Amino acid sequence: MLASPLRPGASLPSGPEWVHEVKWDGMRVLASTGGPASSRAGSHGVRLASRTERDATAAFPELAVLADLPDVLLDGEVVALDAAGVPSFPVLQARLHVRDAARARALVAAVPVAYVVFDVLRLRGRDLTGEPLARRREALESLVLPDGPVQLSPWHTDGPALLAATAAQGLEGVVAKRTTSPYLPGQRSPAWVKQAHRPSRTVVVGGWRPEVGTRTRVGALLVGAPDATGALRYLGRVGSGVSGAAQAELAALLAPLAAPSPPFADAVPAVDAAGTTWCAPGLAVEVRHLGWTGGRRLRQPSYLGVRADAEPDLLPDPVLAP
């Protein structure tokens, strides 16, 4: 279940049927123990899956402690903290794509993570998705979560106060949730509404330009998103944040995707297209931005990392609606 972005100028919903949580800047993960979704679980009896159903169990060995829970399917966010103690998706990048068990164990101390749980979809064989959020929360709070890297996402009743506090602490934002709503798998629902201090979205890379003075170092990405028809629409060029280790990672991932022409359904401005190596739309990345220009381009986008765990956000988007 996905949250809908708050429309520009609107306020977070409030009232007795709404609660508010911190919007965690990490990787969405479903954790299963003992039931059908854990049939491919690792040796510790826990299976972790991303939003795209990619198996992420090997990447986070410290979450094997979840095996102490009964048959359960949890929904939450895996987060890693930066030097200021704030959840950071770029910091989490070091853990996301690790498949080797020894490498993952070595990273536990270097880049520790926490699993912040905010929902339960199955408990002791019973499907809870049709239950209202308030009852699912009661079931979640009845569990004794293991000590260590597993935490319960707190609920707050004062949305504006939480929004101000998250801004002051450098957190990503707030999600408001209607307590009467069922869990709607795979749907972006108005029963969950998010407000980010600086919005981000998952986009598709359709081309790249080299760093100035080089031919092979990635300097900027040309990105887009599919619309309701499946056509890939151009959203602009992303250069900020594409540096250091990210350049080498992107070069390796984009090389096999090279294509003779742009994949975008609309024309790419000549100033952006100049010197571009086009790509088949096979790589999703996360970008943070400051909103939208009048031409429906991302304003001041910056690169955060590769999103093998998530599909691109579709257009049209409530942010873009007239």
TORKOL-4160 file (C-alpha; in steps of 0.2 Angstrom, whole numbers, padded with zeros to 4 digits, m for minus):
322
<pt num="1" X="0000" Y="0000" Z="0000"/>
<pt num="2" X="0007" Y="0017" Z="m0005"/>
<pt num="3" X="0004" Y="0034" Z="0001"/>
<pt num="4" X="m0003" Y="0048" Z="m0011"/>
<pt num="5" X="0007" Y="0064" Z="m0011"/>
<pt num="6" X="m0001" Y="0079" Z="m0004"/>
<pt num="7" X="m0008" Y="0092" Z="m0017"/>
<pt num="8" X="0001" Y="0109" Z="m0017"/>
<pt num="9" X="m0007" Y="0121" Z="m0005"/>
<pt num="10" X="m0016" Y="0107" Z="0005"/>
<pt num="11" X="m0014" Y="0103" Z="0023"/>
<pt num="12" X="m0011" Y="0086" Z="0030"/>
<pt num="13" X="m0028" Y="0078" Z="0035"/>
<pt num="14" X="m0032" Y="0078" Z="0053"/>
<pt num="15" X="m0046" Y="0073" Z="0065"/>
<pt num="16" X="m0051" Y="0058" Z="0076"/>
<pt num="17" X="m0049" Y="0046" Z="0061"/>
<pt num="18" X="m0032" Y="0051" Z="0057"/>
<pt num="19" X="m0015" Y="0047" Z="0064"/>
<pt num="20" X="0002" Y="0053" Z="0059"/>
<pt num="21" X="0019" Y="0045" Z="0057"/>
<pt num="22" X="0037" Y="0050" Z="0052"/>
<pt num="23" X="0040" Y="0047" Z="0034"/>
<pt num="24" X="0056" Y="0036" Z="0035"/>
<pt num="25" X="0070" Y="0039" Z="0022"/>
<pt num="26" X="0074" Y="0021" Z="0018"/>
<pt num="27" X="0069" Y="0005" Z="0009"/>
<pt num="28" X="0052" Y="m0002" Z="0010"/>
<pt num="29" X="0053" Y="m0020" Z="0016"/>
<pt num="30" X="0040" Y="m0034" Z="0019"/>
<pt num="31" X="0046" Y="m0046" Z="0032"/>
<pt num="32" X="0038" Y="m0064" Z="0033"/>
<pt num="33" X="0041" Y="m0078" Z="0046"/>
<pt num="34" X="0032" Y="m0095" Z="0046"/>
<pt num="35" X="0019" Y="m0092" Z="0032"/>
<pt num="36" X="0017" Y="m0094" Z="0013"/>
<pt num="37" X="0028" Y="m0078" Z="0009"/>
<pt num="38" X="0042" Y="m0086" Z="0019"/>
<pt num="39" X="0042" Y="m0102" Z="0010"/>
<pt num="40" X="0059" Y="m0096" Z="0002"/>
<pt num="41" X="0065" Y="m0089" Z="0018"/>
<pt num="42" X="0084" Y="m0091" Z="0023"/>
<pt num="43" X="0091" Y="m0103" Z="0035"/>
<pt num="44" X="0085" Y="m0091" Z="0050"/>
<pt num="45" X="0066" Y="m0093" Z="0044"/>
<pt num="46" X="0064" Y="m0075" Z="0039"/>
<pt num="47" X="0061" Y="m0068" Z="0021"/>
<pt num="48" X="0063" Y="m0050" Z="0017"/>
<pt num="49" X="0056" Y="m0043" Z="0001"/>
<pt num="50" X="0057" Y="m0026" Z="m0007"/>
<pt num="51" X="0042" Y="m0017" Z="m0015"/>
<pt num="52" X="0046" Y="m0025" Z="m0031"/>
<pt num="53" X="0046" Y="m0043" Z="m0023"/>
<pt num="54" X="0065" Y="m0044" Z="m0024"/>
<pt num="55" X="0072" Y="m0055" Z="m0011"/>
<pt num="56" X="0083" Y="m0044" Z="0001"/>
<pt num="57" X="0085" Y="m0057" Z="0015"/>
<pt num="58" X="0104" Y="m0059" Z="0012"/>
<pt num="59" X="0107" Y="m0040" Z="0013"/>
<pt num="60" X="0101" Y="m0038" Z="0031"/>
<pt num="61" X="0107" Y="m0053" Z="0042"/>
<pt num="62" X="0104" Y="m0043" Z="0058"/>
<pt num="63" X="0085" Y="m0045" Z="0054"/>
<pt num="64" X="0086" Y="m0063" Z="0057"/>
<pt num="65" X="0080" Y="m0059" Z="0075"/>
<pt num="66" X="0063" Y="m0058" Z="0067"/>
<pt num="67" X="0062" Y="m0077" Z="0067"/>
<pt num="68" X="0058" Y="m0076" Z="0085"/>
<pt num="69" X="0041" Y="m0070" Z="0081"/>
<pt num="70" X="0026" Y="m0081" Z="0077"/>
<pt num="71" X="0019" Y="m0083" Z="0059"/>
<pt num="72" X="0018" Y="m0065" Z="0054"/>
<pt num="73" X="0020" Y="m0053" Z="0039"/>
<pt num="74" X="0026" Y="m0036" Z="0043"/>
<pt num="75" X="0027" Y="m0020" Z="0033"/>
<pt num="76" X="0040" Y="m0007" Z="0037"/>
<pt num="77" X="0056" Y="0003" Z="0032"/>
<pt num="78" X="0074" Y="m0002" Z="0033"/>
<pt num="79" X="0084" Y="0014" Z="0037"/>
<pt num="80" X="0102" Y="0019" Z="0040"/>
<pt num="81" X="0108" Y="0034" Z="0049"/>
<pt num="82" X="0120" Y="0047" Z="0043"/>
<pt num="83" X="0133" Y="0056" Z="0053"/>
<pt num="84" X="0120" Y="0068" Z="0061"/>
<pt num="85" X="0109" Y="0053" Z="0066"/>
<pt num="86" X="0096" Y="0056" Z="0053"/>
<pt num="87" X="0089" Y="0042" Z="0041"/>
<pt num="88" X="0098" Y="0043" Z="0024"/>
<pt num="89" X="0094" Y="0034" Z="0008"/>
<pt num="90" X="0112" Y="0037" Z="0001"/>
<pt num="91" X="0120" Y="0030" Z="0017"/>
<pt num="92" X="0108" Y="0014" Z="0015"/>
<pt num="93" X="0115" Y="0012" Z="m0003"/>
<pt num="94" X="0130" Y="0002" Z="0004"/>
<pt num="95" X="0118" Y="m0011" Z="0010"/>
<pt num="96" X="0105" Y="m0012" Z="m0003"/>
<pt num="97" X="0112" Y="m0023" Z="m0017"/>
<pt num="98" X="0123" Y="m0035" Z="m0006"/>
<pt num="99" X="0120" Y="m0053" Z="m0010"/>
<pt num="100" X="0136" Y="m0061" Z="m0003"/>
<pt num="101" X="0132" Y="m0067" Z="0015"/>
<pt num="102" X="0150" Y="m0063" Z="0021"/>
<pt num="103" X="0150" Y="m0046" Z="0014"/>
<pt num="104" X="0133" Y="m0042" Z="0022"/>
<pt num="105" X="0139" Y="m0048" Z="0039"/>
<pt num="106" X="0155" Y="m0037" Z="0037"/>
<pt num="107" X="0144" Y="m0022" Z="0034"/>
<pt num="108" X="0133" Y="m0024" Z="0049"/>
<pt num="109" X="0145" Y="m0015" Z="0060"/>
<pt num="110" X="0151" Y="m0002" Z="0047"/>
<pt num="111" X="0133" Y="0003" Z="0041"/>
<pt num="112" X="0120" Y="m0003" Z="0054"/>
<pt num="113" X="0102" Y="m0003" Z="0050"/>
<pt num="114" X="0085" Y="m0003" Z="0059"/>
<pt num="115" X="0069" Y="m0010" Z="0053"/>
<pt num="116" X="0055" Y="0002" Z="0058"/>
<pt num="117" X="0039" Y="m0008" Z="0058"/>
<pt num="118" X="0022" Y="0002" Z="0054"/>
<pt num="119" X="0010" Y="m0012" Z="0049"/>
<pt num="120" X="0005" Y="m0030" Z="0051"/>
<pt num="121" X="m0003" Y="m0039" Z="0036"/>
<pt num="122" X="m0004" Y="m0057" Z="0043"/>
<pt num="123" X="m0003" Y="m0064" Z="0061"/>
<pt num="124" X="m0004" Y="m0082" Z="0066"/>
<pt num="125" X="m0011" Y="m0087" Z="0049"/>
<pt num="126" X="m0024" Y="m0074" Z="0049"/>
<pt num="127" X="m0025" Y="m0062" Z="0034"/>
<pt num="128" X="m0027" Y="m0044" Z="0042"/>
<pt num="129" X="m0027" Y="m0034" Z="0026"/>
<pt num="130" X="m0046" Y="m0032" Z="0027"/>
<pt num="131" X="m0046" Y="m0026" Z="0045"/>
<pt num="132" X="m0045" Y="m0007" Z="0048"/>
<pt num="133" X="m0029" Y="0001" Z="0052"/>
<pt num="134" X="m0033" Y="0003" Z="0071"/>
<pt num="135" X="m0036" Y="m0015" Z="0073"/>
<pt num="136" X="m0020" Y="m0020" Z="0063"/>
<pt num="137" X="m0011" Y="m0008" Z="0075"/>
<pt num="138" X="m0018" Y="m0017" Z="0090"/>
<pt num="139" X="m0012" Y="m0033" Z="0083"/>
<pt num="140" X="0005" Y="m0026" Z="0079"/>
<pt num="141" X="0007" Y="m0019" Z="0097"/>
<pt num="142" X="0002" Y="m0036" Z="0104"/>
<pt num="143" X="0019" Y="m0043" Z="0097"/>
<pt num="144" X="0034" Y="m0043" Z="0107"/>
<pt num="145" X="0047" Y="m0036" Z="0094"/>
<pt num="146" X="0064" Y="m0042" Z="0096"/>
<pt num="147" X="0077" Y="m0031" Z="0105"/>
<pt num="148" X="0090" Y="m0023" Z="0093"/>
<pt num="149" X="0087" Y="m0017" Z="0076"/>
<pt num="150" X="0068" Y="m0018" Z="0076"/>
<pt num="151" X="0057" Y="m0004" Z="0081"/>
<pt num="152" X="0039" Y="0001" Z="0081"/>
<pt num="153" X="0035" Y="0017" Z="0071"/>
<pt num="154" X="0027" Y="0029" Z="0084"/>
<pt num="155" X="0009" Y="0036" Z="0081"/>
<pt num="156" X="0006" Y="0055" Z="0083"/>
<pt num="157" X="m0011" Y="0064" Z="0084"/>
<pt num="158" X="m0004" Y="0082" Z="0080"/>
<pt num="159" X="0001" Y="0082" Z="0062"/>
<pt num="160" X="0007" Y="0100" Z="0061"/>
<pt num="161" X="0017" Y="0098" Z="0076"/>
<pt num="162" X="0025" Y="0082" Z="0069"/>
<pt num="163" X="0028" Y="0091" Z="0053"/>
<pt num="164" X="0037" Y="0105" Z="0061"/>
<pt num="165" X="0047" Y="0093" Z="0072"/>
<pt num="166" X="0053" Y="0083" Z="0057"/>
<pt num="167" X="0058" Y="0099" Z="0048"/>
<pt num="168" X="0068" Y="0104" Z="0063"/>
<pt num="169" X="0077" Y="0087" Z="0064"/>
<pt num="170" X="0081" Y="0085" Z="0046"/>
<pt num="171" X="0069" Y="0071" Z="0043"/>
<pt num="172" X="0060" Y="0067" Z="0027"/>
<pt num="173" X="0042" Y="0072" Z="0031"/>
<pt num="174" X="0026" Y="0065" Z="0038"/>
<pt num="175" X="0013" Y="0052" Z="0032"/>
<pt num="176" X="m0005" Y="0054" Z="0038"/>
<pt num="177" X="m0016" Y="0038" Z="0039"/>
<pt num="178" X="m0034" Y="0035" Z="0041"/>
<pt num="179" X="m0037" Y="0023" Z="0055"/>
<pt num="180" X="m0053" Y="0015" Z="0047"/>
<pt num="181" X="m0045" Y="0010" Z="0031"/>
<pt num="182" X="m0040" Y="m0008" Z="0026"/>
<pt num="183" X="m0023" Y="m0012" Z="0019"/>
<pt num="184" X="m0024" Y="m0011" Z="0000"/>
<pt num="185" X="m0009" Y="m0020" Z="m0008"/>
<pt num="186" X="m0001" Y="m0012" Z="m0023"/>
<pt num="187" X="m0012" Y="0003" Z="m0022"/>
<pt num="188" X="m0008" Y="0022" Z="m0020"/>
<pt num="189" X="m0022" Y="0026" Z="m0008"/>
<pt num="190" X="m0029" Y="0043" Z="m0002"/>
<pt num="191" X="m0031" Y="0034" Z="0015"/>
<pt num="192" X="m0012" Y="0037" Z="0016"/>
<pt num="193" X="m0006" Y="0054" Z="0012"/>
<pt num="194" X="0012" Y="0060" Z="0013"/>
<pt num="195" X="0020" Y="0077" Z="0014"/>
<pt num="196" X="0039" Y="0078" Z="0012"/>
<pt num="197" X="0049" Y="0093" Z="0016"/>
<pt num="198" X="0059" Y="0090" Z="0000"/>
<pt num="199" X="0050" Y="0078" Z="m0012"/>
<pt num="200" X="0058" Y="0063" Z="m0020"/>
<pt num="201" X="0053" Y="0051" Z="m0033"/>
<pt num="202" X="0059" Y="0035" Z="m0042"/>
<pt num="203" X="0062" Y="0039" Z="m0060"/>
<pt num="204" X="0069" Y="0029" Z="m0075"/>
<pt num="205" X="0086" Y="0033" Z="m0084"/>
<pt num="206" X="0084" Y="0035" Z="m0102"/>
<pt num="207" X="0102" Y="0042" Z="m0106"/>
<pt num="208" X="0118" Y="0049" Z="m0098"/>
<pt num="209" X="0130" Y="0062" Z="m0102"/>
<pt num="210" X="0149" Y="0061" Z="m0098"/>
<pt num="211" X="0157" Y="0072" Z="m0085"/>
<pt num="212" X="0165" Y="0087" Z="m0093"/>
<pt num="213" X="0183" Y="0083" Z="m0099"/>
<pt num="214" X="0179" Y="0064" Z="m0100"/>
<pt num="215" X="0171" Y="0051" Z="m0111"/>
<pt num="216" X="0167" Y="0037" Z="m0099"/>
<pt num="217" X="0163" Y="0045" Z="m0082"/>
<pt num="218" X="0145" Y="0048" Z="m0079"/>
<pt num="219" X="0141" Y="0066" Z="m0076"/>
<pt num="220" X="0122" Y="0068" Z="m0078"/>
<pt num="221" X="0107" Y="0057" Z="m0081"/>
<pt num="222" X="0092" Y="0060" Z="m0092"/>
<pt num="223" X="0077" Y="0054" Z="m0083"/>
<pt num="224" X="0059" Y="0051" Z="m0086"/>
<pt num="225" X="0043" Y="0042" Z="m0079"/>
<pt num="226" X="0029" Y="0032" Z="m0088"/>
<pt num="227" X="0012" Y="0040" Z="m0089"/>
<pt num="228" X="m0004" Y="0031" Z="m0088"/>
<pt num="229" X="m0002" Y="0024" Z="m0106"/>
<pt num="230" X="0015" Y="0017" Z="m0102"/>
<pt num="231" X="0024" Y="0030" Z="m0113"/>
<pt num="232" X="0040" Y="0036" Z="m0105"/>
<pt num="233" X="0039" Y="0055" Z="m0102"/>
<pt num="234" X="0055" Y="0066" Z="m0101"/>
<pt num="235" X="0057" Y="0074" Z="m0084"/>
<pt num="236" X="0074" Y="0082" Z="m0085"/>
<pt num="237" X="0093" Y="0081" Z="m0082"/>
<pt num="238" X="0100" Y="0076" Z="m0065"/>
<pt num="239" X="0118" Y="0080" Z="m0062"/>
<pt num="240" X="0119" Y="0085" Z="m0044"/>
<pt num="241" X="0124" Y="0070" Z="m0033"/>
<pt num="242" X="0132" Y="0060" Z="m0048"/>
<pt num="243" X="0150" Y="0059" Z="m0041"/>
<pt num="244" X="0163" Y="0047" Z="m0034"/>
<pt num="245" X="0158" Y="0029" Z="m0032"/>
<pt num="246" X="0141" Y="0033" Z="m0039"/>
<pt num="247" X="0149" Y="0036" Z="m0056"/>
<pt num="248" X="0157" Y="0020" Z="m0057"/>
<pt num="249" X="0142" Y="0010" Z="m0051"/>
<pt num="250" X="0131" Y="0019" Z="m0064"/>
<pt num="251" X="0143" Y="0017" Z="m0078"/>
<pt num="252" X="0143" Y="m0002" Z="m0075"/>
<pt num="253" X="0124" Y="m0003" Z="m0074"/>
<pt num="254" X="0121" Y="0008" Z="m0089"/>
<pt num="255" X="0134" Y="0000" Z="m0101"/>
<pt num="256" X="0123" Y="m0015" Z="m0106"/>
<pt num="257" X="0108" Y="m0004" Z="m0109"/>
<pt num="258" X="0115" Y="0007" Z="m0122"/>
<pt num="259" X="0103" Y="0011" Z="m0136"/>
<pt num="260" X="0103" Y="0020" Z="m0153"/>
<pt num="261" X="0089" Y="0032" Z="m0149"/>
<pt num="262" X="0080" Y="0040" Z="m0135"/>
<pt num="263" X="0067" Y="0030" Z="m0126"/>
<pt num="264" X="0056" Y="0046" Z="m0122"/>
<pt num="265" X="0039" Y="0048" Z="m0130"/>
<pt num="266" X="0042" Y="0067" Z="m0130"/>
<pt num="267" X="0056" Y="0077" Z="m0138"/>
<pt num="268" X="0072" Y="0080" Z="m0127"/>
<pt num="269" X="0078" Y="0098" Z="m0128"/>
<pt num="270" X="0094" Y="0100" Z="m0139"/>
<pt num="271" X="0104" Y="0107" Z="m0124"/>
<pt num="272" X="0100" Y="0091" Z="m0114"/>
<pt num="273" X="0102" Y="0079" Z="m0128"/>
<pt num="274" X="0119" Y="0085" Z="m0134"/>
<pt num="275" X="0133" Y="0072" Z="m0131"/>
<pt num="276" X="0120" Y="0060" Z="m0123"/>
<pt num="277" X="0122" Y="0041" Z="m0124"/>
<pt num="278" X="0104" Y="0034" Z="m0125"/>
<pt num="279" X="0099" Y="0019" Z="m0114"/>
<pt num="280" X="0084" Y="0007" Z="m0114"/>
<pt num="281" X="0073" Y="0011" Z="m0099"/>
<pt num="282" X="0080" Y="m0003" Z="m0088"/>
<pt num="283" X="0087" Y="0006" Z="m0073"/>
<pt num="284" X="0077" Y="0015" Z="m0059"/>
<pt num="285" X="0085" Y="0028" Z="m0048"/>
<pt num="286" X="0079" Y="0039" Z="m0034"/>
<pt num="287" X="0080" Y="0058" Z="m0036"/>
<pt num="288" X="0076" Y="0072" Z="m0023"/>
<pt num="289" X="0069" Y="0089" Z="m0031"/>
<pt num="290" X="0061" Y="0105" Z="m0026"/>
<pt num="291" X="0045" Y="0103" Z="m0036"/>
<pt num="292" X="0041" Y="0105" Z="m0054"/>
<pt num="293" X="0044" Y="0119" Z="m0067"/>
<pt num="294" X="0030" Y="0125" Z="m0078"/>
<pt num="295" X="0036" Y="0114" Z="m0092"/>
<pt num="296" X="0033" Y="0098" Z="m0081"/>
<pt num="297" X="0052" Y="0096" Z="m0077"/>
<pt num="298" X="0059" Y="0091" Z="m0061"/>
<pt num="299" X="0066" Y="0107" Z="m0052"/>
<pt num="300" X="0084" Y="0106" Z="m0046"/>
<pt num="301" X="0084" Y="0087" Z="m0045"/>
<pt num="302" X="0098" Y="0078" Z="m0036"/>
<pt num="303" X="0103" Y="0060" Z="m0037"/>
<pt num="304" X="0101" Y="0049" Z="m0022"/>
<pt num="305" X="0104" Y="0031" Z="m0028"/>
<pt num="306" X="0099" Y="0016" Z="m0038"/>
<pt num="307" X="0082" Y="0009" Z="m0034"/>
<pt num="308" X="0082" Y="m0010" Z="m0038"/>
<pt num="309" X="0069" Y="m0012" Z="m0025"/>
<pt num="310" X="0056" Y="m0001" Z="m0032"/>
<pt num="311" X="0046" Y="0003" Z="m0048"/>
<pt num="312" X="0046" Y="0020" Z="m0055"/>
<pt num="313" X="0033" Y="0032" Z="m0049"/>
<pt num="314" X="0019" Y="0034" Z="m0063"/>
<pt num="315" X="0013" Y="0050" Z="m0071"/>
<pt num="316" X="0001" Y="0058" Z="m0070"/>
<pt num="317" X="0004" Y="0062" Z="m0052"/>
<pt num="318" X="m0006" Y="0072" Z="m0040"/>
<pt num="319" X="0008" Y="0084" Z="m0039"/>
<pt num="320" X="0006" Y="0088" Z="m0058"/>
<pt num="321" X="m0013" Y="0088" Z="m0058"/>
<pt num="322" X="m0020" Y="0105" Z="m0064"/>
